[in-house]
Amino acid sequence: MWLAHSPGAWAGDPIMPLSQVHKGMTCTAYSVFSGTEIEGFTASVVDVIAGDAGAQAPAILIRLSGSRIEATGAGNGFSGSPIYCPDANGVQRNIGAISQGIGQYGNTELLATPIESMLGQPVVPPSDARRDPALRRRARNLSEPLTITGVSAPLQGYLTRAAARSGRALYFAPSRPLYTFPPQTLRPGAAVAVGLASGDVTAGAIGTVSYTDGNRVWAFGHPLDSAGRRSLLLEDAYVYDVINNPLGLSEAATTYKLAAPGHDLGTLTGDGASAVTGVLGALPPRIALHVLALRPDTGRHLSLNVQVADERDVGLPAGSSALATIAPIAISEAAASILGGTPPRHSGSLCLNIHVRERARPVGFCNTYVNAGGSPAGVLDTTMLADVSQAMGVLDSYQLAPLHITGVEGNLQFVPAVRQGVLLGARALGPVRRGGRVRVALTLQRPLGPRHTRTITVPIPRGARPGLDQVTLSGTAADSAPSSAPTTTVTLGSPGATPPANANSASADQGPASPDELAHQIATIHRYDGVTAVLVDGHKRGVRRVYRDPNLRISGSASFSVRVRR
């Protein structure tokens, strides 16, 4: 009958204290196996595990049965599935929720978190509860992985490797089913997502609703990051299927729900030791992320629009912002999509503008990228990823005053070609007076292309010595993968952001000291990509920027002699 409730606010179901739970009870668990329909299956109580002084809370050992659950077992995405047992009067009461796997083959024997722990009430185990610290050490949460949608296959491989380095599993799912499914009532057993972002790119942890009372929701049966107060998206979810892996060896090799976050329904407000909690209705503060990509050689363009949860008002409790996770992913996806893949040889540009309420003009940078094959497989440009991640790190390190980010815009252009000319030679086209400009003919070689010449002018200092002098021109090399390839943060929680090396007015813990310094630090991400000149006339003169081609990266170096007149 509880499944027949109206889709409005869901009243709290009766609960059963852990002291009344005992081995041998035959109960029913509820979860979503496909789509949005809640299905029931048998959950038998094997035993009750008492807590201990080592912060191991009490738990319920359960065994699942039934054709539906035995075909797959319970894995990631099942955490929070509520369990109802009859009391002495036959009333179905919520005893808790599936929360942890124990590595059992088939994933049908698991631990459940008592409902009292999830609701923050005192928990008293029954007198015959046994202690089993070894079993508790083997247990692992079932909903840690982050599920991302809207990301193409080449980028998925790179992000999976980046997530593995941070010790987290990462799943990818189709954005939404072909047909539109209506917003779901978050009632016990329903699929739920804790979201970082929604829109063209989504990211969230998938689980199951354990308990509701009016507009308040409890889920997962374990923490997300155990970070306390939160301000993330509370969403429904659509389950495509349960992917079966009976071994259950690790986060990356276990049964899991292939599911996608759905509609934004409320705000996740708490991330406690035994559950995540949220409130239906008002959504959390969000940052509008807009990425516009253009391919100049074909005229093709596309845009991505993402709403990113903003936790700055609650102090970035996970240590870094959702924007630091989503912005590099969305920008990389836009670049890869406009090119139809991740060609190792490519050229392009990115202008990143960050709008903050505390500053009249946007904060940001513009850089060009020329890659002759230095990026790892599956990611378009690691240098671009590093630039975006550095900018997000500066934003996260700003702690001395409130910072309200009202929007982020990324404008990029990419072509699947190396727009580079290697400097093979240079010669002066006549003499020049001190303080004047000499015309110089450059000989350039395009990679896998023709050789051609280009004429530029180079200034000669007023203090140059008359006579025959030498000028050395140096271009900007093509980008290559850094020695330590940047790893995009793909977890809901990560260590605190580290300010860049040029943070000079505040301590490393404080980050930039003002919005102007914040803007300066992000602006220094810009790199000059033109030709510089050094005049040698008995002693070395200063380096001067002499030429920049907006359509061609000139690399290499060359020297020429010039006769300087008085």
C-alpha positions in Angstrom: 0.0 0.0 0.0 2.9 2.4 0.7 3.8 2.2 -3.0 0.3 3.6 -3.9 0.8 7.0 -2.1 0.2 10.1 -4.1 3.2 11.9 -5.7 3.1 14.8 -3.3 4.9 15.2 0.0 5.6 11.8 1.5 4.8 11.2 5.1 7.3 9.4 7.3 6.7 5.6 7.5 6.9 3.9 10.8 10.4 2.7 11.8 11.6 -0.3 13.8 14.3 0.3 16.5 17.4 -1.8 16.0 16.8 -3.4 19.4 13.7 -5.2 17.9 15.6 -6.4 14.8 16.8 -10.0 15.1 18.1 -12.8 12.9 15.7 -14.8 10.9 13.3 -12.0 10.0 12.0 -12.1 6.5 11.6 -8.6 5.1 11.2 -6.7 1.8 13.7 -4.3 0.2 12.8 -1.8 -2.5 14.8 -0.3 -5.3 14.7 0.6 -9.0 16.1 -2.0 -11.5 15.0 -0.3 -14.7 13.4 3.1 -15.6 11.7 4.6 -12.6 9.6 1.8 -11.3 10.2 0.7 -7.7 10.3 -3.1 -7.3 10.4 -5.2 -4.1 12.6 -8.2 -3.3 13.2 -10.4 -0.3 15.8 -9.3 2.3 16.4 -11.8 5.2 18.1 -10.7 8.3 21.2 -12.9 8.8 22.4 -11.2 12.0 22.8 -7.9 13.7 26.4 -6.5 14.1 27.0 -4.5 17.2 29.1 -1.3 17.1 32.4 -0.8 18.9 34.6 1.9 20.3 36.5 2.1 17.0 33.7 4.2 15.5 32.2 1.2 13.8 28.4 1.8 14.0 26.0 -1.0 14.4 24.8 -2.7 11.1 22.4 -5.3 9.9 23.7 -8.3 7.9 21.2 -9.2 5.3 20.8 -11.7 2.5 18.8 -10.8 -0.7 16.8 -13.2 -2.7 14.3 -13.3 -5.6 14.8 -13.8 -9.3 15.3 -10.1 -10.1 18.0 -9.4 -7.5 19.7 -12.8 -7.7 20.3 -12.2 -11.4 22.5 -9.2 -10.7 23.1 -8.8 -7.0 23.2 -5.4 -5.3 26.0 -3.0 -6.2 26.7 0.7 -6.6 23.4 2.6 -6.9 21.5 0.2 -4.6 22.8 2.0 -1.5 19.9 3.5 0.4 17.4 0.8 -0.7 15.0 0.7 2.2 14.1 -2.5 4.1 10.7 -3.1 5.6 10.0 -5.8 8.2 6.7 -6.7 9.9 6.5 -6.1 13.6 4.6 -8.3 16.1 1.3 -6.8 14.8 2.1 -7.3 11.2 2.8 -3.5 10.5 5.6 -3.0 8.0 8.3 -0.9 9.5 11.5 0.6 8.0 14.5 -1.0 9.7 17.2 0.7 7.6 18.8 0.7 4.2 21.3 -1.3 2.1 24.6 0.5 2.3 27.7 -1.6 2.1 29.0 -4.6 0.2 31.3 -7.2 1.8 32.9 -8.7 -1.2 30.6 -11.7 -1.4 30.4 -13.5 -4.7 27.1 -12.6 -6.3 26.6 -9.4 -4.2 23.5 -10.8 -2.4 24.9 -10.6 1.2 25.4 -7.1 2.4 25.2 -4.7 5.3 22.4 -2.3 6.0 22.5 0.9 8.0 19.9 1.0 10.8 17.2 3.6 10.2 17.9 5.2 13.6 21.5 5.9 12.6 20.3 7.5 9.3 17.8 9.7 11.2 20.3 10.7 13.8 18.6 9.0 16.6 20.2 6.9 19.5 20.8 3.3 18.3 20.6 0.4 20.8 21.5 -3.0 19.3 19.7 -6.1 20.6 21.4 -8.0 23.5 22.4 -10.9 21.2 24.1 -8.7 18.6 27.5 -10.1 17.7 30.8 -8.2 17.1 32.6 -8.7 13.9 35.3 -6.1 13.3 36.9 -8.1 10.4 33.6 -8.0 8.5 33.2 -4.3 9.1 36.7 -3.7 7.7 35.8 -5.5 4.5 32.7 -3.5 4.0 32.6 -0.7 1.3 30.0 1.8 0.4 27.8 1.1 -2.6 27.4 4.6 -4.0 30.8 6.3 -4.1 31.3 6.5 -7.9 30.5 9.6 -9.8 28.2 9.1 -12.9 28.8 11.6 -15.7 26.6 12.1 -18.8 27.1 14.2 -21.9 30.8 13.1 -22.4 32.0 11.4 -25.6 33.8 8.1 -25.6 37.4 9.4 -26.2 37.3 11.7 -23.2 35.7 9.0 -21.1 38.9 7.0 -21.1 41.0 9.9 -20.0 38.7 10.8 -17.2 38.5 7.2 -16.0 42.3 7.1 -15.7 42.3 10.4 -13.9 39.6 9.2 -11.5 41.6 6.0 -10.8 44.6 8.1 -9.8 42.4 9.8 -7.2 41.1 6.4 -5.9 37.6 6.8 -7.2 35.6 4.9 -9.8 33.8 6.7 -12.5 30.8 5.6 -14.6 29.4 7.1 -17.8 25.8 6.9 -18.9 23.6 8.2 -21.7 22.2 11.6 -20.9 18.5 10.7 -20.8 16.2 8.2 -22.4 14.9 9.1 -25.8 11.5 9.7 -24.4 11.0 12.2 -21.6 10.2 10.8 -18.2 8.2 13.0 -15.8 9.7 14.2 -12.5 9.6 11.5 -9.9 8.4 11.6 -6.4 11.4 10.9 -4.2 9.8 8.2 -2.0 11.5 5.2 -0.3 12.9 2.9 -3.0 13.1 5.6 -5.7 16.4 6.2 -7.6 18.0 9.5 -6.5 21.1 11.4 -7.5 23.3 13.9 -5.6 24.3 16.3 -8.4 27.2 18.5 -9.0 25.8 19.8 -12.3 22.8 19.5 -14.6 22.2 20.4 -18.3 24.3 19.3 -21.3 26.8 17.7 -19.0 25.7 16.2 -15.7 27.6 14.7 -12.8 26.2 13.0 -9.8 26.3 10.1 -7.4 23.5 7.6 -7.9 21.7 5.9 -5.0 18.3 5.1 -3.5 15.9 7.0 -1.3 15.7 5.4 2.2 13.2 7.5 4.1 11.1 10.6 3.6 9.1 12.8 5.9 7.2 15.6 4.1 9.8 17.4 2.0 12.8 15.9 3.8 14.7 13.1 2.2 17.3 10.6 3.5 19.3 8.4 1.2 22.4 6.3 0.6 22.8 4.9 4.2 26.4 6.1 4.2 28.2 9.4 3.6 29.0 11.0 0.3 32.2 12.7 1.6 31.2 12.9 5.3 31.6 16.7 4.9 28.7 17.9 7.0 26.7 20.8 5.6 26.3 20.7 1.8 24.6 22.6 -1.0 24.3 20.3 -4.0 21.5 19.3 -6.3 19.0 16.8 -5.2 17.7 15.0 -8.3 15.7 12.0 -9.4 17.3 9.5 -11.7 16.6 7.1 -14.6 18.0 3.6 -14.4 18.8 2.0 -17.8 19.8 -1.3 -16.4 21.7 -3.1 -13.6 25.2 -4.1 -14.9 26.1 -7.5 -13.4 29.5 -8.3 -12.0 29.2 -11.1 -9.4 32.8 -10.7 -8.2 32.4 -7.4 -6.4 36.1 -7.0 -6.1 36.5 -3.2 -6.2 34.7 0.0 -7.1 35.6 -0.5 -10.8 34.6 -4.2 -10.9 31.3 -4.6 -9.2 27.6 -4.7 -10.0 26.2 -1.2 -10.6 23.2 0.7 -11.8 23.7 2.3 -15.2 21.7 5.4 -14.5 21.6 9.1 -15.3 20.7 12.0 -13.1 17.3 13.4 -14.0 15.3 16.4 -12.9 16.5 19.0 -10.3 14.1 18.6 -7.4 15.7 20.2 -4.3 18.9 20.7 -2.4 21.2 18.2 -0.7 21.8 19.9 2.6 23.6 17.3 4.8 26.4 14.8 4.3 26.6 12.8 7.6 28.2 9.6 8.7 25.2 7.4 8.1 23.2 9.1 5.3 22.9 12.1 3.0 19.9 14.4 3.6 18.1 16.9 1.5 15.1 19.1 1.2 12.7 19.1 -1.8 11.7 22.5 -3.3 14.2 25.3 -3.5 17.4 24.5 -5.5 20.9 25.4 -4.3 22.9 28.4 -5.7 24.2 27.5 -9.1 26.8 28.9 -11.6 25.8 29.1 -15.3 28.6 27.6 -17.4 28.3 28.3 -21.1 30.8 26.9 -23.6 30.7 28.0 -27.3 32.9 26.1 -29.7 33.7 26.9 -33.4 35.5 25.1 -36.1 36.7 27.9 -38.5 37.6 25.6 -41.4 34.0 24.3 -41.7 32.0 27.0 -39.9 30.5 24.3 -37.6 29.6 25.5 -34.1 28.0 24.2 -30.9 27.3 25.3 -27.4 27.1 23.6 -24.1 25.0 24.9 -21.2 25.5 23.6 -17.7 24.2 24.6 -14.3 26.9 23.9 -11.7 26.1 23.7 -7.9 27.9 26.4 -6.0 28.9 25.5 -2.4 30.9 28.7 -1.7 28.2 30.0 0.7 28.8 26.9 2.9 32.6 27.1 2.7 33.4 24.5 0.0 33.0 21.6 2.5 34.6 19.0 0.2 37.7 21.1 -0.2 37.1 22.1 -3.9 34.2 23.4 -5.9 32.0 21.5 -8.3 33.1 24.1 -10.9 36.7 22.9 -10.6 35.4 19.4 -11.6 32.9 20.4 -14.3 34.6 23.3 -16.2 37.6 21.3 -17.5 35.3 18.4 -18.5 32.8 20.6 -20.3 35.4 22.6 -22.2 37.3 19.5 -23.2 34.1 17.9 -24.4 33.1 20.9 -26.5 36.6 20.9 -28.2 36.4 17.2 -28.9 32.8 17.4 -30.2 33.6 20.3 -32.6 36.4 18.2 -34.0 34.5 14.9 -34.0 37.2 13.2 -31.8 40.6 13.9 -30.3 43.1 14.1 -33.1 46.7 14.2 -31.8 47.6 17.0 -34.2 45.4 20.1 -33.7 45.4 23.8 -33.2 43.1 26.2 -31.4 42.4 28.8 -28.9 40.4 29.3 -25.7 39.2 32.5 -24.0 37.8 31.9 -20.5 35.7 34.7 -18.9 34.6 34.4 -15.3 32.0 36.9 -14.1 32.1 37.8 -10.4 29.8 40.1 -8.6 32.6 41.8 -6.7 34.3 43.0 -9.9 33.0 45.2 -12.7 35.0 43.5 -15.5 35.3 39.7 -16.1 38.2 37.7 -14.8 40.0 35.4 -17.3 42.6 34.7 -19.9 43.1 33.8 -23.6 45.6 31.3 -24.9 46.3 29.5 -28.1 47.2 25.8 -28.4 49.2 24.1 -31.1 49.7 20.4 -30.5 51.8 18.1 -32.8 50.9 14.9 -31.0 51.9 15.5 -27.4 48.6 14.9 -25.6 47.8 11.4 -24.3 45.2 9.4 -26.0 41.6 10.3 -25.2 42.1 13.9 -24.4 42.3 16.8 -26.8 44.8 19.1 -25.1 46.4 18.7 -21.7 47.8 22.2 -21.8 44.3 23.6 -22.1 43.1 21.3 -19.3 46.0 22.6 -17.1 45.1 26.2 -17.8 41.4 25.8 -17.0 42.2 23.7 -13.9 44.7 26.4 -12.7 42.1 29.1 -13.1 39.6 27.1 -11.1 42.2 26.4 -8.4 42.8 30.2 -8.0 39.0 30.7 -7.6 38.8 28.0 -4.9 41.8 29.4 -3.1 40.1 32.8 -2.5 39.1 32.8 1.1 39.5 36.3 2.6 36.1 37.6 1.5 32.9 36.4 -0.1 33.2 35.6 -3.8 30.0 35.3 -5.9 30.6 33.8 -9.3 27.6 34.7 -11.5 28.7 32.9 -14.7 31.6 31.3 -16.6 32.0 31.5 -20.4 34.4 29.5 -22.5 34.9 30.5 -26.2 37.1 28.2 -28.1 38.1 27.5 -31.7 39.9 24.3 -32.9 40.9 22.8 -36.2 42.4 19.3 -36.8 45.7 20.7 -38.2 49.0 21.9 -36.8 49.1 25.6 -37.6 52.8 26.0 -37.1 55.7 27.3 -39.1 59.2 26.2 -38.1 61.7 29.1 -38.4 64.5 27.9 -40.7 66.3 31.2 -41.5 66.1 34.9 -41.4 67.8 37.8 -43.3 67.7 41.5 -43.1 66.4 43.4 -46.1 68.8 46.3 -46.0 70.5 48.4 -43.3 68.7 50.3 -40.6 69.3 53.4 -38.4 69.5 53.2 -34.6 65.9 53.5 -33.2 64.5 52.4 -36.6 62.9 49.2 -37.8 64.5 46.7 -40.2 62.5 44.5 -42.6 63.3 40.8 -42.1 62.5 37.9 -44.4 61.7 34.7 -42.6 61.9 31.3 -44.1 59.2 29.0 -42.6 58.5 25.3 -43.0 55.0 24.0 -42.3 54.9 20.5 -40.8 54.1 18.1 -43.6 53.5 21.2 -45.7 55.2 23.7 -48.0 58.1 26.0 -47.3 57.3 29.7 -47.6 58.6 33.2 -46.6 57.1 35.9 -44.5 58.3 39.5 -44.0 58.2 41.2 -40.6 59.8 44.3 -39.1 62.1 44.2 -36.1 62.9 47.3 -34.0 66.5 48.3 -33.4 67.3 50.0 -30.1 68.4 53.6 -30.0 71.5 52.6 -28.1 72.6 50.0 -30.6 76.3 50.2 -31.6 76.8 51.3 -35.3 78.2 48.6 -37.5 77.5 45.0 -38.2 75.4 43.5 -35.4 73.6 40.2 -34.9 69.9 39.7 -34.0 68.5 36.4 -32.8 64.8 35.6 -33.3 63.1 32.9 -31.1 59.6 31.6 -31.7 57.2 29.7 -29.5 57.4 25.9 -29.6 54.4 23.8 -30.2 52.7 22.6 -27.0 53.5 19.2 -25.6 52.2 17.2 -22.7 53.6 18.4 -19.4 56.0 16.0 -17.6 53.2 15.6 -15.1 50.0 15.5 -17.1 47.2 17.4 -15.4 44.6 15.2 -13.8 41.1 16.6 -13.9 39.4 16.3 -10.5 36.5 13.9 -11.0 35.4 13.3 -7.4 32.8 14.9 -5.3 35.4 15.7 -2.7 39.1 16.3 -3.1 42.0 18.0 -1.2 41.8 21.7 -0.9 42.9 23.7 -3.9 46.5 24.8 -4.0 47.1 28.5 -5.0 49.5 29.0 -7.9 53.1 29.9 -7.4 52.5 33.6 -8.2 50.3 34.2 -5.2 52.5 36.7 -3.5 50.4 38.9 -1.3 48.7 36.4 0.9 49.8 33.1 2.4 49.3 29.8 0.6 46.3 29.1 2.9 44.6 32.4 2.1 45.0 32.6 -1.7 44.5 36.0 -3.4 44.0 38.9 -1.0 41.5 40.9 -3.1 39.3 40.5 -6.3 41.9 42.5 -8.2 44.7 40.1 -7.1 42.5 37.2 -8.0 42.0 38.8 -11.5 45.8 39.3 -11.8 46.6 35.7 -10.9 44.2 34.3 -13.4 45.3 36.8 -16.1 48.9 35.5 -15.7 47.8 32.2 -17.2 47.9 33.9 -20.5 51.1 33.1 -22.5 52.7 35.1 -25.3 53.0 32.9 -28.4 54.8 35.1 -30.8 58.4 35.8 -31.9 61.0 37.6 -29.6 64.2 39.2 -30.6 67.6 39.7 -28.9 70.2 42.2 -30.3 73.8 41.3 -29.7 76.2 44.3 -30.2 79.1 43.6 -27.9 76.7 43.0 -25.0 73.3 41.4 -25.0 70.3 43.7 -25.2 66.9 42.9 -23.7 64.4 40.6 -25.2 61.7 42.3 -27.2 58.4 40.9 -28.5 58.5 41.7 -32.2 55.9 39.7 -34.1 52.8 37.6 -33.5 50.8 35.8 -36.2 47.2 35.3 -35.2 46.9 32.3 -37.5 50.3 30.6 -37.3 52.5 29.6 -34.3 56.1 30.3 -35.4 58.5 28.0 -33.7 62.3 27.5 -33.8 65.0 30.2 -33.8 67.3 31.9 -36.4 69.9 34.6 -36.4 70.8 37.3 -39.0 73.2 40.1 -39.3 72.2 43.7 -39.8 74.2 46.8 -40.5 73.2 49.6 -38.1 73.8 53.2 -39.2 74.2 56.2 -36.9 
